[in-house]
Amino acid sequence: MDILNKTAIQLAEAIKQKEVSVLEAVQALLTRIEETEDSYHCYITIDKEGALKKAKEEENEVIDTEPEMKPLPVSEPIFII
């Protein structure tokens, strides 16, 4: 199953089982954003470097300890009314 088609629970389990790395998951999401942003215009700023840095930090923590479900900020919705 494609990383982006997994639920949060499935993705957490795949990371725990080392089927997918945190970095791979974030890179897949960033790639999808790059592919679709011109059509949807969902983001004002995309902090690719920040997201990858945080993913690498979390990856090191997953290696050192038992993984737990933690939020990994990649995007924040902005609503304009």
C-alpha positions as CSV (number, residue, x, y, z in Angstrom):
1,M,0.0,0.0,0.0
2,D,1.2,3.5,-0.9
3,I,2.4,5.6,2.1
4,L,-0.1,8.3,1.3
5,N,-3.0,5.9,1.2
6,K,-2.4,4.7,4.8
7,T,-4.5,5.9,7.7
8,A,-2.5,7.5,10.6
9,I,-2.9,4.3,12.5
10,Q,-1.6,2.2,9.6
11,L,1.3,4.6,9.1
12,A,2.3,4.5,12.7
13,E,2.2,0.7,12.7
14,A,4.3,0.6,9.5
15,I,6.9,2.9,11.1
16,K,6.9,0.8,14.3
17,Q,7.4,-2.3,12.2
18,K,10.2,-0.5,10.3
19,E,8.3,-1.0,7.0
20,V,8.4,2.7,6.4
21,S,10.7,5.4,7.9
22,V,9.5,8.7,9.3
23,L,11.7,10.4,6.7
24,E,10.1,8.4,3.8
25,A,6.6,9.3,5.0
26,V,7.5,13.1,5.2
27,Q,9.3,12.9,1.8
28,A,6.2,11.3,0.2
29,L,3.9,14.0,1.6
30,L,6.3,16.8,0.4
31,T,6.4,15.2,-3.0
32,R,2.6,15.1,-3.2
33,I,2.4,18.7,-2.1
34,E,4.9,19.7,-4.9
35,E,2.9,17.8,-7.5
36,T,-0.4,19.3,-6.6
37,E,0.2,22.8,-5.1
38,D,0.0,24.5,-8.5
39,S,-3.6,23.2,-8.8
40,Y,-4.9,23.6,-5.3
41,H,-2.9,26.5,-3.8
42,C,-3.3,25.1,-0.2
43,Y,-0.1,26.5,1.3
44,I,1.3,30.0,1.8
45,T,4.7,28.6,2.9
46,I,6.1,25.1,2.5
47,D,9.0,24.6,5.0
48,K,10.5,21.6,3.2
49,E,13.8,21.9,5.0
50,G,12.2,22.3,8.4
51,A,9.9,19.3,7.8
52,L,12.8,17.1,6.7
53,K,14.9,18.2,9.7
54,K,12.1,17.3,12.1
55,A,11.6,14.0,10.4
56,K,15.3,13.1,10.7
57,E,15.1,14.1,14.4
58,E,12.1,11.9,14.9
59,E,13.7,9.1,12.9
60,N,16.7,9.1,15.3
61,E,14.3,9.0,18.3
62,V,12.4,6.0,16.7
63,I,15.7,4.2,16.3
64,D,16.7,4.9,20.0
65,T,13.3,4.2,21.6
66,E,10.0,2.4,21.2
67,P,8.0,4.5,18.7
68,E,4.9,6.2,19.8
69,M,2.3,8.2,17.9
70,K,3.4,11.8,17.8
71,P,2.3,14.7,15.7
72,L,4.8,15.7,13.0
73,P,3.9,19.2,11.8
74,V,4.1,19.3,8.1
75,S,1.1,21.5,7.3
76,E,-1.4,23.7,9.0
77,P,-4.7,24.6,7.4
78,I,-5.5,28.3,7.1
79,F,-9.1,29.3,6.6
80,I,-9.9,32.6,5.0
81,I,-13.5,33.7,5.5
